[in-house]
């Protein structure tokens, strides 16, 4: 579906001392754009002063420009009231009059992140985000939050108005009938019907798939979500340390039992050397796995003797699949489902002449580094 086809369509904007960006953007979306994107709801993020101006200039029952625009262009009902105005609060829960210092910026970033996260949880919503109003840092945080949480149906834009209407305190949208306002510089008259409004669509990178589920639905600060997204961006890299039975995947250290590490080590070496994955029916696969295990625990250890005896009694999928499953769960527990995906043991081609599927790692050879060993 296209954004205008969604049952719930939300216009979200940051505003400051110029609430006009709301009506200007709404005009372009609902009147000028084809096909029209008529919001079913409008939300604002602003400061205490910005909220007061929005209430008086947009929502006042007699003179509110939002109500006038709807009447002028016969737009359907759009949910927009004081409960849709989100005032940024400081760490003590007090509304911010303005955004100035580092602490204020942190509060603004966290507030904007929380709102965008909440609005993008419902797949039945399409979100149109405007970053034209408010402090520049507010627009930055809103655009970045949409990059973190935005989906295919969400859009980002910036509204533009031609001179002399731009930033004029009496201009809110091009009116269908003639209305005269005067230049603040020299008093020249201008007709609001002649104003031109355009919206610049801003492409953005969608990073949502790189975030863990707890960051998509829980509570997290802007900085922590950015850090998580950043960890998902670097190139995939796997490092194994056989002496410590540990591997480092995606920057996270994972400790495995010697037997499970032996299996992962064997698969990692095969992937690094361009070899195939394994299947329990492959000739000598049991002996090869035992060799890796022996180098970890020693030939004369009780654990090795028990494993060797068990393999000797019969070797099949039951000797590999439980360890494969446990390794994958440990990777997902430490890295999260999405970040763990490149490092999981997965199917790796078919055994020729059979319906069996091998298991292996899909990592590129140059992404794998293995420390020294005595194997």
N, C-alpha and C positions, 0 to 999 in steps of 0.2 A: 504493500500500500504506500501511497504518497502521503506526505504529512497532512495535507488537507482532508484526507479520507478518514483520519482517526476520529473516534467518537469524542475524545477529550483533547482539546487543542489549547495549549497554555502559552501565553506570551509572558515571558519573564524578563524584567529589565532592572538595571541598577539606575537609580536617579539621585540627584543631589539638589541643587538650587534651581534646576530647570526641568520641571516635570513634563515639559512639552514633548520630550523624546517619546513619551508613552503614546500620546495622541498622534504624533507624527508617524511613528512606527505602525500603530494600529490603522491609520488611514491607508498607508501603503499596502499593508497586508490584506485588509478587508475590502478596500475600495479599488485600489489601483492595480494590485497584483492579479495576474490571471494564470491559473485558476486562483480564486481568492482563498486565503487562509484566514478564516474568521475565528478568532479565539473563542472558546467557551469559557475561558477564565483568564484573568490577568493577575500577576503577582509582581510586587515591587520589593526591592531590597534597597534600603536607604538609611540615612541618619535621622536623628530626631527632628532637625530642622527640615530635612527633605520630606519627612513624613507629614509634617504640618502643612507644607506647601502643596503636597499631593492632595491632602484632604480638602484644602480650601480651593485650589485651582482646578482640580480634576473632578472631585466628588461632591462638592457643595450642591445641595439639592436645587438651588436657584441658578447659580452661575457656573457650575462645574462643566469644564470643557469636554470631559468624557461623555457626559449625558448629552451635551449639545451635538457632538459628533455622531453619536448613535441616532439621534433624532434627525439630523441633517441628511444622513445617508440611509436611514431606515434599516439599520443593522438589527439583527436579532438580539435577544437578551444575552449579555455577557456578564458572568459573575465577577464583580469587582467591587469590593468594599473595603472598609478599614481593616477587616480581618485578613485581607490579602496584602497588606503593607507590612513588611517585616523590617523592624527597626534593629539595627546592629547594636548589640550591647557589649559593654566591656567585661572583663573577667569577674567583676563584682555584680554583674547583672543590671547595670545602669545603662540606659540608652546613651549612645554616643552622639554628641552634638556635631562632631566632625571627626575626620580620620587624619591624624597628624603623625604621632610617634609610632615606634615599632610595636608597642603593645596594642595600639588601636588597629594597626594593620593585621596583626595576628588574629584579633577578634573578628575583624571583617572577613579574613580568609576562612576562618573556621565556620562562621555563620553562613557564608555563601556556599561553602562546600556541603554543609549539612542540608541546605535547602535544595541544591541541585541533586544530591544523592536521593533525597526523599521523592522529588518529582520524577526521577527517572526509574523508580522501582516498578511502576505500573506500566506494563507493555501496551496498555490501551491508550496511553497518552503520547502525543507528539509535542515536543517542546521547541518553541522559537525563542531564542535568547538574544536580547539586544544589549550591546555593551557601550552604547553611545553616551549614556548619562553618568553622573557621579564623578568621583575622583578617578583619575587614570588607574590607580591601583585597584579600585573596585572593578573596573572593566577587565583588567588583567586577570584578577582572581576568578571572575565569573567565566571568562573565556577558558581559563585553564581548568576550572571545575568541570565545564562541559566536555573538554577534551578527555578528562579522566573518566567521566560517567556517561557521556553522550552515546546514543544509539543511532542506528541507521536513519530513523525518522526525525532526529533532532537537527535543528539548524541554528547557525550563529550569524548575526548581522550587525551592521552599524548604519544608522539612518543619516542621510545628508539632506540639507535644505539650502536652496540657493540664496545668495545675498539679494536684498537686505533683510530677508525674513529670518535668516539663521540667528539664533540666540535673541531674537526680539521678544521682549516679555509679553507682548500682546498677541503673538502668533502661536497657534497651537496646531493648525492643520489647514490645508487649502479648503476654503468654504465653497459650497455649491452656488451660493449667491454672493453678490458684491458686498464687501465689507472693507472699509478704509481704516488703515493704521498709518502712523506717521514715523518717519525716521527719527531715531534718537539723536542723530548727529546734526541734521540741518532742518528737520521738520517736514521733509518732503512726504507727500502722501503715496501710499501704495495700497493696492487691492489684494486682499488675502486670497481671492479667487485665482490670481495669477501665479501664486507660489508653485514651485516645483519641488517635489519630494522624491528622493530616490533612496533605495536601500542597497548597500553593498553586502552581498553574501560573502561570508568569510569561511573558506575551507578550514577544517581542523582535523588533526589526527585523533582518532578514537582509540583510547588506551584501555577501555573498559575490560576487554578480554584478558588483559594482563594483571587484573586485580583479583585477589582472593575474595571468596564469598563474604567473609566477615567484614571486609571493607566496603562491599556493595550494599550491605544491609545494616551494619552496625554503626557505632559511633566512633569516628576517628578524626583527628585534626587534619587540617590541610597539609601540614608538613609531613605527617606520617603517611598519608595517602600518596603524596608525591614521591616520598622515599621508596615506597613499595613499588610504584610504577617504574621508578628509575632502576630498581633491581631487576625488573622484568625486561628492561631494554637491552642491557649489555649482551655481547655475543655469548652463546652457549659455551660453557667450558667445564670439563670434568677432569679432576685430578684424583688419583688413587695413591694411597700410602699403605702398601701391604704390611709394613712393619707395625703399624698402629691399627690396622683393620678399619681404616677410615677412608671416606671419599669426600671430596668437596665438590658440590654440584650447585651451580648458580650462586656461588658465594657462601653456601651453607654447608657446614660440616655434618656428616652423617656417619655414625658408628654402627657397624654390623657385626654380628657374631662371626667367628672364623669360617664356619661352613657356608653361611650366606655370602660373606665377602668373597670366598673362593669362587662361587658361582658368578658373581658380578664381575670379579677380576677376569675370569676366563672370557666372559662375553665382551668385556671392554678391550682386552688384547686382540680378540678376533676382529672387532670393529676397527680398532686402530690399524691393524695390519691388512684390512680389506678382506678378511675372511668371512665365511658364512656364519649364520647363527647355528644353533644346535637343536637336535631333537634326541629324545632318549633312545631312539632306535639306531642312531648313528654308531658305526663301529668305533670302539675304543673311547667313546665319550665318557664312560664311567671312569676309565683309567686316567683320562686327561683331567677330569674334575678332581679325582683323588690326588693327583700330583700337585695341583694348586693347594688343596687342603693340607697336604703333608708339609708343604713349605711354610705353612702358617703355624701349625700346631706341633710339628715334629713327628717322625715316623713311629716313635715308640710311645707316644702318648696314648692314654686310654681312650680318649675321644676319637683319635684316628683309627685305632684298632676296631672300635665299635662300628664306625662308619664303613671301613673297609669290609668288615664282616657282613654288614647289611647290604652293601652293593653286591657282594659276592653271592648272596642268596637270591638275588634277582634285582634287576635295574629297569625301572619303567618311569612313567610320568609321575608316579607318586614320590619319586626321589627328587624331582625338580620343581613341580608345580607349587607345593606349599612354600618353598623357599622363595620362589619367584614372587608369589603373592605377598609374602611378608616384606620383601625388599621394596616392592612398589608402594606398599602402605607406609613404610618408614620414610621413603622419599616424599610422599604426599604430606605426611605429617610434619615434616621439617620444612618443606618448601611451599606447601599449598598445592592444590590440584593443578592449576594452570602452569605455575613455574616448574613443577616437577615433570610435566609431560615429556620434554625432550630426553629425559634421563631414565624413563621407565623401561623395564624389560617388556618388549612387545613382540608381536608376530613378525617374522623376518624371512618371508619366502616359504615356498612349499617344498617338501621333500619329494624329489623326482619320482614319478611313478606311483605316488600314494596321495591320499587326501590329507596327510599330516602337514601341520604347519610348524616351522622352526620358531625358536625364540631367540631374541638378540637385541642389541642396541642399535638405534638408527642414527647415532651421532656420526658426524663427519670425522674421518681419521685425525685431522689436524686439531680437533676439539678435545682430544683425549691425551692426557699426560699420566704416565704411570711411574711411580718412584722405583728405586732399586729394590731388588729382591734376590733371594737365593734359589729361586725355583729352577 
